[in-house]
């Protein structure tokens, strides 16, 4: 995601929050959902050891010829977007 896209999403989020800010029920629902999303993010974070284990595995995969190569930037971006 580009910085411009992130800024647009941030603006849209704050506009949406402003639209419901005077409704206590909707704000409670939004708060619960935001907490749920934050928990999901916490669940996806790697420990330091997990990160370095993945890095070691990736380096071994590359050494074994299992790496992914791209002919151009568009192919790489398409692969990244598919993750």
PAKOLRO-155969 format. One record per residue (C-alpha): residue in one letter; residue number from 0; x, y, z. Coordinates in steps of 0.25 Angstrom, whole numbers, plus 2048, in hexadecimal, padded with zeros to 3 digits. Each point is the difference from the previous one (the first is absolute). Layout:
% residues N
PALO  resn  resi    x    y    z
PALO     a   NUM    X    Y    Z
...
% end
This chain:
% residues 83
PALO  resn  resi    x    y    z
PALO     x     0  800  800  800
PALO     x     1  805  80E  7FC
PALO     x     2  801  80B  80A
PALO     x     3  7F5  807  7F8
PALO     x     4  7F7  7F5  801
PALO     x     5  803  7FF  80F
PALO     x     6  7FD  80F  801
PALO     x     7  7F3  7FE  7F8
PALO     x     8  7FB  7F5  809
PALO     x     9  804  807  80D
PALO     x    10  7F8  80C  7FB
PALO     x    11  7F4  7F7  7FD
PALO     x    12  801  7F9  80D
PALO     x    13  7FF  80D  808
PALO     x    14  7F5  806  7F7
PALO     x    15  7F8  7F3  803
PALO     x    16  803  801  80F
PALO     x    17  7FC  80F  800
PALO     x    18  7F2  7FB  7F9
PALO     x    19  7FD  7F7  80C
PALO     x    20  807  807  80B
PALO     x    21  7F3  805  806
PALO     x    22  7F9  7F2  801
PALO     x    23  805  7F9  80C
PALO     x    24  7FB  7F2  7FB
PALO     x    25  808  801  7F3
PALO     x    26  80C  805  807
PALO     x    27  800  7F4  80A
PALO     x    28  7FF  7F7  7F4
PALO     x    29  80B  807  7F9
PALO     x    30  809  7FF  80D
PALO     x    31  7FD  7F1  801
PALO     x    32  803  7FE  7F2
PALO     x    33  80D  808  801
PALO     x    34  805  7F8  80C
PALO     x    35  7FD  7F3  7F8
PALO     x    36  808  805  7F4
PALO     x    37  80C  804  80A
PALO     x    38  7FF  7F2  806
PALO     x    39  801  7FA  7F2
PALO     x    40  80D  808  7FE
PALO     x    41  806  7FC  80D
PALO     x    42  7FD  7F2  7FC
PALO     x    43  808  801  7F3
PALO     x    44  80D  807  806
PALO     x    45  80C  7F7  800
PALO     x    46  809  7FE  80C
PALO     x    47  80F  804  7FD
PALO     x    48  803  7F1  800
PALO     x    49  7F5  7FD  7F6
PALO     x    50  805  80B  7F7
PALO     x    51  80E  7FB  800
PALO     x    52  7FB  7F2  7FE
PALO     x    53  7F8  804  7F4
PALO     x    54  80C  808  7FA
PALO     x    55  809  7F4  802
PALO     x    56  7F6  7F7  7F9
PALO     x    57  7FF  80A  7F4
PALO     x    58  80F  801  7FF
PALO     x    59  801  7F1  800
PALO     x    60  7F5  7FF  7F5
PALO     x    61  807  80A  7F8
PALO     x    62  80D  7F8  801
PALO     x    63  7F8  7F3  7FC
PALO     x    64  7FB  807  7F3
PALO     x    65  7F2  802  806
PALO     x    66  800  80F  7FF
PALO     x    67  7F6  808  7F7
PALO     x    68  805  809  7F5
PALO     x    69  7F9  80B  7F8
PALO     x    70  803  805  7F2
PALO     x    71  7FA  80E  803
PALO     x    72  7FB  809  80B
PALO     x    73  7F1  7FD  7FC
PALO     x    74  802  7F1  802
PALO     x    75  806  802  80D
PALO     x    76  7F5  80A  805
PALO     x    77  7F5  7F6  7FB
PALO     x    78  807  7F5  808
PALO     x    79  800  809  80C
PALO     x    80  7F2  804  7FE
PALO     x    81  7FB  7F2  800
PALO     x    82  807  7FD  80E
% end
